[in-house]
Amino acid sequence: MPRKRSNLRYGVVAVTGLAGAICATVLATVLVSGVGAAQEPITLKILRPWPAESKDCTGYREFIKTVNEKGKGKVRLTDVGGSEVFPSGQQLSVLKGGQVDLLYTASGYIASSFPEPTALMYQFGASPTQVREAGVIDKLDAIGRETNGVAFLGIPWWANAHVWLKKPVSSLDDLKKLKIRSHPGYDPVIKGLGVPTVNVSFSDLYTALDRGVIDGLAFPYFDIKTYGLEKVIRYRLDPPFWRAGWVMLLANARKLDSLPADVRNLIFDAMLEIEKNAPSIYDALAEEESKELATAGVKSTRLSEEEWRAAQRVAWEEGLPKTLLKVSEKYGKEVVDMMGRFYPPKAPFKAVGLQ
């Protein structure tokens, strides 16, 4: 009788003699035919609105790195570019159509087709993890799947957002005399306060500020220097009007659901990790940039706590509910009610840097 020996590495049993030769021939045929051969990792295409090197894309870069490292041999995320490939306002349609598999985007860019995530602007300091625990992300996922065929994976981003100005103000009345560049996410506060707004494309911000077309803009607490805006901005209004995470990661729902369970779990776990760390990551980036802005001559200009709270009341009691209920009759009230647990804020949001 031929003798058998265990070969654990390949999970087969080898035998000697004539039987062994037959087995070896069969095994070689199987491997050459591709059955049992190592499979190539699944490749997923991911799209972004901003330059990959911007601070805005820190969570994006970290997510890709985490998935590619932990999913080595199983899945690989490939960056396909930003607004130079597909304009930011059209990227949701690109995701829905399956031209890409994942999309990193801000609520304002998708508001016309998927308005419910604009509510994320009004977390009033609650972290992405707290928002998830409140069931908001699950609700947005259900809405996104039903209305657009997209899954809402999570919030890999965090920011304070301020009004940045060419001259100082000390009251809301002062602010109402200025022209500010806003967008749908900021509008419930800016327009709700009665501040005049001017529609300016992102690429024209520097010129618009330099020529006085606008007196300021609503913008996060980082990347002012990335785009050279410290040359035409002199003041940051404190405390920040917003402290929240309104940039999200979406997926084509059909593609996501077709992935093997272990790959889906890997993607979800990476998102949870980024969400947990996002506030500390982005606060640190803003703190470092704040030092550079101060060196460039940018200073803080402040509102009193009373006036700051008046702005928060406008955001919640007049701005967000009215805006979202108008554009989301079916889902708006439920989303507003879920976000309402974070209002009112206990204290003015922490201003990072400057002062």
C-alpha positions as CSV (number, residue, x, y, z in Angstrom):
1,M,0.0,0.0,0.0
2,P,1.3,3.5,-0.7
3,R,2.2,5.6,2.3
4,K,0.4,8.9,3.0
5,R,1.8,12.1,4.4
6,S,0.1,15.3,5.5
7,N,0.7,18.5,3.6
8,L,-1.0,21.2,5.7
9,R,0.3,24.1,3.6
10,Y,-1.8,23.2,0.6
11,G,-4.6,21.4,2.5
12,V,-4.2,18.1,0.5
13,V,-2.8,14.7,1.1
14,A,0.2,13.5,-0.9
15,V,0.8,9.9,-1.6
16,T,3.9,8.1,-3.0
17,G,4.3,5.7,-5.8
18,L,2.1,5.5,-8.9
19,A,-0.9,6.9,-7.0
20,G,1.2,9.8,-6.0
21,A,2.1,10.6,-9.6
22,I,-1.5,10.5,-10.6
23,C,-2.5,12.9,-7.8
24,A,0.3,15.3,-8.7
25,T,-0.9,15.3,-12.3
26,V,-4.5,16.1,-11.3
27,L,-3.3,18.8,-8.8
28,A,-1.2,20.5,-11.5
29,T,-4.1,20.4,-14.0
30,V,-6.4,22.1,-11.4
31,L,-3.9,24.8,-10.6
32,V,-3.2,25.6,-14.3
33,S,-6.9,25.7,-15.1
34,G,-7.3,28.4,-12.4
35,V,-9.5,26.4,-10.0
36,G,-8.0,27.0,-6.5
37,A,-5.6,29.7,-7.8
38,A,-5.3,32.9,-5.8
39,Q,-7.9,35.4,-6.8
40,E,-7.2,39.1,-7.6
41,P,-8.5,41.5,-4.9
42,I,-11.7,43.3,-5.6
43,T,-11.1,46.8,-6.9
44,L,-13.4,49.6,-5.9
45,K,-13.3,53.1,-7.5
46,I,-13.7,56.0,-5.1
47,L,-14.3,59.7,-6.0
48,R,-13.8,62.9,-4.1
49,P,-14.7,66.6,-4.6
50,W,-11.4,68.3,-3.5
51,P,-7.7,67.9,-4.2
52,A,-6.4,64.7,-2.6
53,E,-3.7,66.6,-0.7
54,S,-6.1,69.0,1.0
55,K,-6.9,68.8,4.7
56,D,-10.5,68.3,3.8
57,C,-9.4,64.9,2.3
58,T,-7.5,63.7,5.4
59,G,-10.3,61.3,6.4
60,Y,-10.6,60.2,2.8
61,R,-6.9,59.3,2.6
62,E,-7.0,57.6,6.0
63,F,-10.0,55.5,5.0
64,I,-8.3,54.4,1.7
65,K,-5.1,53.5,3.6
66,T,-6.9,51.6,6.3
67,V,-9.0,49.5,3.9
68,N,-6.1,48.8,1.6
69,E,-3.8,47.7,4.4
70,K,-6.3,45.6,6.3
71,G,-7.9,44.3,3.1
72,K,-4.7,43.4,1.3
73,G,-5.4,40.5,-1.1
74,K,-9.1,40.9,-0.7
75,V,-10.1,44.5,-1.7
76,R,-8.3,47.6,-3.0
77,L,-9.7,51.1,-3.2
78,T,-8.5,53.2,-6.1
79,D,-8.8,57.0,-6.2
80,V,-10.2,58.1,-9.6
81,G,-9.8,61.8,-9.0
82,G,-11.8,64.9,-8.0
83,S,-13.9,67.7,-9.5
84,E,-11.5,67.8,-12.5
85,V,-12.9,64.3,-13.5
86,F,-16.5,64.9,-12.5
87,P,-17.9,68.3,-11.3
88,S,-18.7,68.1,-7.5
89,G,-22.4,68.8,-8.1
90,Q,-22.7,65.9,-10.5
91,Q,-20.8,63.3,-8.5
92,L,-23.8,61.8,-6.9
93,S,-25.3,60.9,-10.3
94,V,-21.9,59.3,-11.2
95,L,-22.2,57.1,-8.1
96,K,-25.8,56.2,-8.8
97,G,-24.9,55.3,-12.3
98,G,-22.2,52.9,-11.2
99,Q,-19.3,54.7,-12.8
100,V,-17.7,54.7,-9.4
101,D,-18.4,52.6,-6.3
102,L,-17.8,55.0,-3.5
103,L,-18.1,58.8,-3.1
104,Y,-16.7,61.1,-0.5
105,T,-18.7,64.3,-0.6
106,A,-20.2,67.2,1.4
107,S,-24.0,67.6,2.1
108,G,-24.1,70.8,0.1
109,Y,-23.0,69.1,-3.1
110,I,-25.8,66.6,-3.1
111,A,-28.6,68.6,-1.5
112,S,-30.7,68.9,-4.7
113,S,-31.1,65.1,-5.0
114,F,-30.4,63.9,-1.4
115,P,-31.2,66.9,1.0
116,E,-31.6,65.0,4.3
117,P,-27.8,64.9,5.0
118,T,-27.8,68.8,5.2
119,A,-29.2,68.2,8.8
120,L,-25.7,67.0,9.7
121,M,-24.6,70.6,9.8
122,Y,-26.6,71.0,13.0
123,Q,-25.1,68.4,15.3
124,F,-24.3,71.2,17.8
125,G,-21.0,69.6,18.7
126,A,-22.1,66.0,18.9
127,S,-19.4,63.7,17.5
128,P,-19.9,61.4,14.5
129,T,-20.0,58.5,16.9
130,Q,-22.7,60.1,18.9
131,V,-24.7,60.8,15.8
132,R,-24.4,57.2,14.8
133,E,-25.5,56.0,18.3
134,A,-28.6,58.2,17.9
135,G,-29.6,56.3,14.8
136,V,-29.1,59.1,12.4
137,I,-26.7,57.3,10.1
138,D,-29.0,54.3,9.9
139,K,-31.9,56.6,8.9
140,L,-29.8,58.4,6.3
141,D,-28.7,55.0,4.9
142,A,-32.3,53.9,4.6
143,I,-33.4,57.2,2.9
144,G,-30.4,57.2,0.5
145,R,-31.1,53.6,-0.6
146,E,-34.8,54.3,-1.2
147,T,-34.4,57.6,-3.0
148,N,-31.1,57.4,-4.8
149,G,-29.8,53.8,-4.6
150,V,-26.9,54.8,-2.4
151,A,-25.8,53.6,0.9
152,F,-24.7,56.0,3.7
153,L,-21.6,54.5,5.2
154,G,-20.6,57.2,7.7
155,I,-18.9,60.5,8.6
156,P,-15.1,60.4,8.1
157,W,-14.7,64.1,8.6
158,W,-15.1,66.8,11.2
159,A,-14.9,70.6,11.5
160,N,-15.7,73.8,13.1
161,A,-17.0,76.3,10.6
162,H,-16.7,80.1,10.9
163,V,-17.6,83.2,9.0
164,W,-14.2,84.5,7.7
165,L,-14.1,88.2,7.0
166,K,-12.1,91.1,5.5
167,K,-13.0,93.4,8.5
168,P,-14.0,92.8,12.1
169,V,-17.5,92.7,13.5
170,S,-18.8,92.8,17.0
171,S,-22.5,92.1,16.5
172,L,-25.0,90.3,14.3
173,D,-26.2,93.7,13.1
174,D,-22.6,94.3,11.8
175,L,-22.7,91.0,10.0
176,K,-26.0,91.8,8.3
177,K,-24.3,94.7,6.5
178,L,-21.8,92.5,4.8
179,K,-22.0,90.2,1.7
180,I,-21.2,86.6,2.5
181,R,-20.5,83.6,0.3
182,S,-22.6,80.7,1.6
183,H,-23.9,77.3,0.3
184,P,-27.0,75.2,1.1
185,G,-25.5,73.7,4.2
186,Y,-24.7,77.1,5.8
187,D,-27.8,78.9,4.5
188,P,-30.1,78.2,7.4
189,V,-27.8,80.3,9.6
190,I,-26.5,82.8,7.1
191,K,-29.8,83.5,5.4
192,G,-31.8,83.0,8.5
193,L,-29.9,85.8,10.2
194,G,-30.7,88.1,7.2
195,V,-27.1,88.3,6.0
196,P,-26.9,89.1,2.2
197,T,-25.4,86.2,0.3
198,V,-23.6,86.1,-3.1
199,N,-23.2,83.0,-5.2
200,V,-19.5,82.6,-6.0
201,S,-17.9,79.4,-7.3
202,F,-15.2,77.9,-5.2
203,S,-12.5,78.6,-7.9
204,D,-13.4,82.3,-7.9
205,L,-13.3,82.9,-4.1
206,Y,-9.9,84.6,-4.0
207,T,-10.8,87.0,-6.8
208,A,-14.2,87.7,-5.3
209,L,-12.7,88.6,-1.9
210,D,-9.9,90.6,-3.4
211,R,-12.2,92.7,-5.6
212,G,-14.8,93.2,-2.9
213,V,-17.6,91.2,-4.6
214,I,-17.9,89.5,-1.2
215,D,-16.8,90.6,2.3
216,G,-16.4,87.1,3.6
217,L,-17.4,83.5,3.4
218,A,-18.6,80.6,5.6
219,F,-15.8,78.0,5.6
220,P,-14.3,75.3,7.9
221,Y,-11.4,75.9,10.3
222,F,-8.7,74.6,8.0
223,D,-7.6,74.9,4.3
224,I,-7.8,78.7,4.4
225,K,-4.1,78.7,3.8
226,T,-4.2,75.7,1.4
227,Y,-6.1,77.9,-1.1
228,G,-4.1,81.1,-0.3
229,L,-7.2,82.9,1.2
230,E,-5.2,84.2,4.2
231,K,-4.0,86.9,1.7
232,V,-7.5,88.3,1.4
233,I,-9.0,87.3,4.8
234,R,-8.1,89.2,7.9
235,Y,-10.6,87.9,10.6
236,R,-12.3,84.8,11.8
237,L,-15.6,85.2,13.6
238,D,-15.6,83.3,16.9
239,P,-17.2,81.3,18.5
240,P,-17.7,79.1,15.4
241,F,-21.3,78.9,14.3
242,W,-21.0,75.2,13.5
243,R,-19.1,72.2,15.0
244,A,-20.2,69.1,13.2
245,G,-19.4,66.5,10.5
246,W,-21.2,67.1,7.2
247,V,-18.9,65.3,4.8
248,M,-19.8,61.7,4.3
249,L,-18.9,58.5,2.5
250,L,-21.6,57.0,0.2
251,A,-21.5,53.8,-1.7
252,N,-23.5,52.5,-4.7
253,A,-25.9,50.3,-2.7
254,R,-26.1,47.5,-5.3
255,K,-22.3,47.3,-5.5
256,L,-21.9,47.4,-1.8
257,D,-24.5,44.7,-1.1
258,S,-22.9,42.4,-3.8
259,L,-19.5,42.4,-2.0
260,P,-18.5,39.3,0.1
261,A,-19.5,39.7,3.8
262,D,-15.9,39.9,5.0
263,V,-15.1,42.8,2.6
264,R,-18.3,44.7,3.6
265,N,-17.4,44.2,7.3
266,L,-13.8,45.4,6.7
267,I,-15.2,48.6,5.0
268,F,-17.7,49.2,7.8
269,D,-15.0,48.7,10.5
270,A,-12.7,51.1,8.8
271,M,-15.4,53.7,8.7
272,L,-16.2,53.3,12.5
273,E,-12.5,53.7,13.2
274,I,-12.2,56.9,11.2
275,E,-15.5,58.3,12.7
276,K,-14.1,57.8,16.2
277,N,-10.9,59.6,15.5
278,A,-12.1,62.3,13.2
279,P,-12.7,65.1,15.8
280,S,-9.1,64.8,17.2
281,I,-7.5,64.4,13.8
282,Y,-9.1,67.5,12.3
283,D,-8.8,69.7,15.5
284,A,-5.1,69.0,15.4
285,L,-4.9,70.0,11.7
286,A,-6.8,73.2,12.4
287,E,-4.6,74.0,15.4
288,E,-1.5,73.8,13.3
289,E,-2.9,75.9,10.5
290,S,-4.1,78.5,13.0
291,K,-0.5,79.2,13.9
292,E,0.3,79.8,10.3
293,L,-2.8,82.0,9.8
294,A,-1.8,84.1,12.9
295,T,1.7,84.6,11.5
296,A,0.0,85.8,8.3
297,G,-1.9,88.4,10.3
298,V,-5.3,86.7,10.6
299,K,-7.1,87.5,14.0
300,S,-10.2,86.5,15.8
301,T,-13.2,88.9,16.0
302,R,-15.9,87.9,18.5
303,L,-19.6,87.8,19.2
304,S,-20.9,87.8,22.7
305,E,-22.3,84.5,24.0
306,E,-25.8,86.1,23.9
307,E,-25.5,86.9,20.2
308,W,-23.9,83.5,19.5
309,R,-26.9,81.8,21.1
310,A,-29.2,84.0,19.1
311,A,-27.6,82.6,15.9
312,Q,-28.0,79.0,17.1
313,R,-31.7,79.7,17.8
314,V,-32.0,80.9,14.2
315,A,-30.2,77.8,13.0
316,W,-32.5,75.4,14.8
317,E,-35.8,77.0,15.5
318,E,-36.1,78.9,12.2
319,G,-33.6,77.7,9.8
320,L,-33.0,73.9,9.7
321,P,-36.6,72.6,10.3
322,K,-38.2,75.0,7.8
323,T,-35.6,74.3,5.2
324,L,-35.5,70.5,5.4
325,L,-39.3,70.1,5.8
326,K,-39.7,72.2,2.6
327,V,-37.5,70.0,0.5
328,S,-38.1,66.6,2.3
329,E,-41.8,66.3,3.0
330,K,-41.6,62.5,3.5
331,Y,-38.5,62.2,5.7
332,G,-37.7,65.7,6.9
333,K,-39.6,65.7,10.2
334,E,-38.2,62.4,11.4
335,V,-34.6,63.5,10.6
336,V,-35.2,66.9,12.4
337,D,-36.6,65.1,15.4
338,M,-33.6,62.8,15.6
339,M,-31.2,65.7,15.4
340,G,-33.2,67.7,17.9
341,R,-31.7,65.7,20.8
342,F,-28.4,67.6,20.3
343,Y,-30.1,71.1,20.7
344,P,-29.5,73.4,22.5
345,P,-25.8,73.3,22.9
346,K,-24.7,73.6,26.5
347,A,-22.0,76.1,25.8
348,P,-20.4,77.9,22.8
349,F,-18.4,75.6,20.6
350,K,-14.7,75.3,21.3
351,A,-12.8,77.7,19.0
352,V,-9.6,75.9,17.9
353,G,-6.6,78.3,17.7
354,L,-6.4,82.0,17.0
355,Q,-8.4,83.9,19.7
